[in-house]
Amino acid sequence: MSRDAAMTKAADVAGSVATADQRREQMLRAALEVIAERGYADTRIADVAERTGISPALVIYYFKTKDRLLAEAIGYSENNWYAESQRRMAALPTAAARLEEIVAMTCLPAADPQPYYSWVLWLDFWALAARNPEVADLRQKDDDRWRDLISSLVRSGQETGEFRDVDPHSFAVLLCSLLDGLAIQIALDDPVVDPARAFELCMLFIADQLGFTWDGSQGRFGESRRAGQRNGAHQEGR
């Protein structure tokens, strides 16, 4: 084979890989959209195929089962979320500000880089993880990743003297559990625990545990908190 022919073949292979990756990403995005709209139980492979403009057989070729499709769609969403969180945190000067950013990205739709997908997807994912070992393994790896991120932020703040001496891993377990519990309330549109209230409760817990002052009245997320307080007052008045 000549050098030119080899280069042409390599370019063709690279182009095919890029096309396959693009098609796979389109299917994952479609799965996120359809499941968020209809719920996992009412979503069919054919629905995802129709949204993407391809055949159901092609979706099955890539993902084999609907369970696998949901798991990989969640993983795709999370990878994008983490990439955006790293970009945002890199621009912030303190560990406290970085913690506030990731809590806001978790709780506040205005700060979430992909609010359309919402916590409703996670309700389906958690339920599936309870009975599917493969999905359970992915869930465990995602929780480990989340706790590692929070632990690293706590250690960073301790090194600069921002945070008091607490065990970073134990704190991460507590905060992740708190966020997961509040996420259920957000997903269910609980009138008492709306996104702004969940954000405020998390930040007050973090500040108390790590030993710094936070009132949330100013700064990047102050308006979201004030809006939540106004909504809460209106609901209590009713």
URJOPE-V75468 format. One record per backbone hydrogen bond with DSSP energy under -1.0 kcal/mol. CO is the residue of the C=O (numbers start at 1). NH is the residue of the N-H. Records with the same first field share a line. If there is no record, write none. Layout:
BEGIN
CO=NH / NH
END
This chain:
BEGIN
2=6
3=7
4=8
5=9
6=10
7=11
8=12
9=13
10=14
11=15
12=16
13=17
14=18
15=19
16=20
17=21
18=22
19=23
20=24
21=25
22=26
23=27
24=28
25=29
26=30
27=31
28=32
29=33
30=34
31=35
32=36
33=37
34=38
35=39
40=43
44=48
45=49
46=50
47=51
48=52
49=53 / 54
55=59
56=60
57=61
58=62
59=63
60=64
63=65
65=69
66=70
67=71
68=72
69=73
70=74
71=75
72=76
73=77
74=78
75=79
76=80
77=81
78=82
79=83
80=84
81=85
82=86
83=87
84=88
85=89
86=90
88=91
89=92
94=98
95=99
96=100
97=101
98=102
99=103
100=104
101=105
102=106
103=107
104=108
108=111 / 112
114=117
119=123
120=124
121=125
122=126
123=127
124=128
125=129
126=130
128=131 / 132
132=136
133=137
134=138
135=139
136=140
137=141
138=142
139=143
140=144
141=145
142=146
143=147
144=148
145=149
146=150
147=151
148=152
149=153
150=154
151=155
152=156
153=157
154=158
155=159
156=160
157=162 / 163
164=166
167=171
168=172
169=173
170=174
171=175
172=176
173=177
174=178
175=179
176=180
177=181
178=182
179=183
180=184
181=185
182=186
183=187
184=188
185=190
186=189
194=198
195=199
196=200
197=201
198=202
199=203
200=204
201=205
202=206
203=207
204=208
205=209
206=210
207=211 / 212
210=164
219=222
221=225
222=226
223=227
224=228
225=229
226=230
227=231
228=232
229=233
230=234
231=235
232=236
233=237
234=238
END
